[in-house]
Amino acid sequence: MFIEDSSSIQYRQLTTAAGTIFSVPEFILRVDEAHFCGWQLRYGEWTDFADRPGPDGASLALQMAVEEMLERVEYRGK
């Protein structure tokens, strides 16, 4: 099975509503709305990753989204 190199994924710099700057992969979007704050993985099935409690909550949620994205890219290819 051929597995695409995850280094082919494009990253962009994103600033959250709270002013925190993240490097975010192309398949992940930030959602800051009244009913949900977190990251949305849009590769295959769309999946939400809500910010976790605490000061590093957005970072932890993004880490979970990136891990899931990499698993999907490895499984499906890019």
N, C-alpha and C positions, 0 to 999 in steps of 0.2 A: 504494500500500500504506500503510495506517495504522500508524504506529509509536507505541506507548504511551510516554508520558513516564516515564523511569526515576525521576523524583522521587516517583512514586506508591508506590515500594517502601518498606516500613516497615523501620526500623532499631531495634536494641535494643542495650543495653550488656551485654557479656559479659566475665566475668573467667575467665581460664584457670586451670588447676591450678597454674601457675607464678606466678600473681598479676598477670599482665598484663591490662590492660583494653582491650577492643576495641569498636568500633561495628560491629555485624554485621547484614547484610541478612537479611530474613525467610526467604530460601530457603537459607541457609547455616547449618550446625550445626557445633559444635566436637566433636571426638572425641579423648578422651585415654584411651587404653587401652594395655595392655602391648604389643600388636602393631602399633598405629598411633596416631600423634599428628598431628593436622592438622585440616583443614576438609573438610566434605562438602557439596557443592552438591546440593540436592534440587529441581531444576527441570528437568523433562524426565528425561533419563537421569541417575541418581545418579552423581556423580563425586567421587573423593577427591583432595584436594590435601595431600600430606604436608608437614609442616614442613620447611623447608630448613635446612641446617647453619648454625650461627652464632647470635649473639644475636638477630638480627632474623628468624629462620627462620619463626616463626609469622606474623609480619606479611607477609613475602614470599609465603607460601602463601595467606594470606587475600587479598592483592592479586590473585593469579592466579585465585582462585575468583571474586572479584567481577568481574573482567574477563570471564571466561567467562559468568557469570550475566547481565551486561549484554548480551553478544552474543546470548544465548538469548532474553532479554526483547525485544530489538529484532527478532529473527527471528520469534518466536512470539507476541509480545504478552503482556501481563500479564493 
